[in-house]
Amino acid sequence: MTANLLSIADLGAEGIEELLRLTDSFVEVSERRIPKVPTLRGRTVVSLFYEESTRTRLSFEAAAKRLSADTMNFSVATASVTKGESLRDTVVTLEAMGVDAVIVRHASAGVPWQVARWVDASVVNAGDGCHEHPTQALLDCYTLRQRLGSLVDRRIAIVGDVKHSRVARSDVLAYTALGAHVTLVAPPTLLPPSLEGWPVEVSHDLDAVLPKVDAVEVLRMQKERQTEALVPSLREYTATYGLTRDRARLLGDDAVILHPGPMNRGVEIAAEVADQPRSVVTRQVANGVAVRMAVLFLLLASGAAP
Amino acid sequence: MIGELLVQGGTVVDPTGTRRADILVVDGVVAAVGEAISAPAGARVLDAGGCLVAPGLVDLHAHLRQPGMEEAETLESGSRAAALGGYTAVVAMPNTDPPVDCASVVRDVLELAATACCDVHPAGAITQGRAGTRLAPMAEMAALGVRLFTDDGAGVQDSGVMRRALEYASGLGVTLAQHCEDAGLAAGAHLHEGAWSSWLGIPGMPAEAEELMLARDLALCRLTGAAMHFLHLSTAGSVALVRSAKAGGLRVTAEAAPHHFTLTAACAASYDSVFKVNPPLRDDADVQAVKAGLGDGTLDAIATDHAPHPQEAKEAPFDQAPPGMLGLETALSLALAELQLPVEEVLALLSWGPAAIAGLEHEHGGPLTEGRPANACVIDPSASWVVEPERLASRSRNTPYAGRRLTGRVRHTLLRGEPVVVDGEAQR
């Protein structure tokens, strides 16, 4: 594994497997009465979040703290970017304070790659624009494996705004690396203009896809997509691509529902569907901490897993 | 420069052909061309052994950033880069701050041009403020010598405005040049729309954004009978449109930039904004079509679209960084190496082709014969060099070819007989 986690593509199937194995031991740590190990004592992890995010930032922070790393937080509202400091100056300044890992979230695609060129510390992509969100994909894989066992030849539908989804891009890479078959389900305006090279099938008929899948991942539908005229209205979107109560009945008995959060209940997913036992949304969040512990451990620690 | 100068031992390549010849320059004018001219007493001798001696190159498309963006480039630094690249004349784009959209700004640029290392001819804006709505005072700018008008950086979106501009310009004997980009299709885009933009999660502009405006303008040329020039064409579809327009007898010319025949959208995979440019880097099929267009006469000129930006601007996130890349110091080498065309054809695309489009053929790009102004460059076609951004003469460093080994380099450049570049070193 490289010193950074920028893309799922950096890991490949073996790297993903290794991280998922490691995650098992950190799930065990998280279940202890005192869920903390001294593995990263004396190491410093800084969160550099240029975009609002509560859950991902807190998840990384919890992961770092459970590994006994020192944590620092840099978020855009409080920081010197509002004084006009450039991204590079900020990053170089942070590194000068002595950090071992930088967790980067930015609304622009590619920023973690830029940061990685400027610093020696390990860089973890915590979501870059509409590009990738590798730790989300890892926790999705981990959660699915808990429910489904192996992902080989499993069928997974990713439904919704794939065009603007970093989760979808990372998930497509991760699921297919682990042997699953992925179908993207969305109106053409919410798909990327070109899917050349994507190992996926595409459908515009959610009702036809749902009975065939082992898991359906519902993407968040941003309200702005309506003003951009990518869909005529959210009501029409819900009617055609929402996981409504009636549609959820088309799923097989063992099929699983994922959502990267935060959910727009009543838009892409009906409230009561989100609360069904087949929905693993809360489990995703819990696993997120363990997966991020595994990532930080792999990047920063030397020695055996606890 | 007053005095005598002998360019000795080279092979002259100009619109009249190729032959072994020395060139004697007296008072800035070619005084004699012959196989073995002996240097008059006191004459300076420039060695051209093993080199090509060509008319100075002419760039139809450079952003020299003055007035207003001097942190990126000035006429002084940009013209020095041009001279080092073999250019003796450069058309400076009008998207400065303020834009070149009236006589007073033209005068400002001409004043700065007086001390530049090559001739700098400002292009004027087609519309006031480059806003695309009201015509700029083209007649008063034309009276100061402006021959090319463009809103480059943006296309004139309104078809009615563009029609009026073409009609008005045809009465002045000037040429309008279009940056073909349909604003609706290109909205929010930072890359070529295709496999790479889709994967990288960055909005792209489809090839059709360029082709749509080009097709519209070809229709307007038919309607108005006006001549027109098309800037930095980058797609296979654009090359095909110009090819059929020329076959149909329209008076149109077109240029392509070196990066559009040497680089593809795949370069952006690293999110290094040095590869962000407008029009964006396209696909391999487009690169091949641009090369073919340059080879078969569809495209008339190679133009650099030299677009300097300070490092801090280019270090912004990809979708916030300004588009543009340096070009003046690398264009010739890239054209010689990548086009697989005879050197005469490469020089036609870099020198006498663009000179004619810019209306500069009496000064630049002409045959190196007795009585002509001595605007020339001496090219060592076998010189091998590595592009080092910090050693370029531009004030900016945004070359996409950093670290790349190129073959063929300018050794000397003469501006009206003055050696402004000698042995690869700028003399002023």
HADDOCK unambig.tbl for C-alpha pairs under 7 A between the chains (distance, minus, plus):
assign (segid A and resid 87 and name CA) (segid B and resid 316 and name CA) 6.87 0.50 0.50
assign (segid A and resid 108 and name CA) (segid B and resid 317 and name CA) 6.17 0.50 0.50
assign (segid A and resid 108 and name CA) (segid B and resid 319 and name CA) 6.43 0.50 0.50
assign (segid A and resid 109 and name CA) (segid B and resid 201 and name CA) 6.33 0.50 0.50
assign (segid A and resid 109 and name CA) (segid B and resid 202 and name CA) 6.69 0.50 0.50
assign (segid A and resid 110 and name CA) (segid B and resid 271 and name CA) 5.38 0.50 0.50
assign (segid A and resid 110 and name CA) (segid B and resid 318 and name CA) 6.92 0.50 0.50
assign (segid A and resid 111 and name CA) (segid B and resid 317 and name CA) 5.84 0.50 0.50
assign (segid A and resid 113 and name CA) (segid B and resid 271 and name CA) 6.80 0.50 0.50
assign (segid A and resid 130 and name CA) (segid B and resid 201 and name CA) 4.55 0.50 0.50
assign (segid A and resid 131 and name CA) (segid B and resid 200 and name CA) 5.44 0.50 0.50
assign (segid A and resid 131 and name CA) (segid B and resid 201 and name CA) 4.48 0.50 0.50
assign (segid A and resid 164 and name CA) (segid B and resid 201 and name CA) 6.89 0.50 0.50
assign (segid A and resid 192 and name CA) (segid B and resid 198 and name CA) 5.16 0.50 0.50
assign (segid A and resid 193 and name CA) (segid B and resid 194 and name CA) 6.55 0.50 0.50
assign (segid A and resid 193 and name CA) (segid B and resid 198 and name CA) 6.12 0.50 0.50
assign (segid A and resid 194 and name CA) (segid B and resid 194 and name CA) 5.42 0.50 0.50
assign (segid A and resid 194 and name CA) (segid B and resid 195 and name CA) 5.13 0.50 0.50
assign (segid A and resid 194 and name CA) (segid B and resid 198 and name CA) 5.76 0.50 0.50
assign (segid A and resid 195 and name CA) (segid B and resid 195 and name CA) 6.46 0.50 0.50
assign (segid A and resid 196 and name CA) (segid B and resid 195 and name CA) 5.58 0.50 0.50
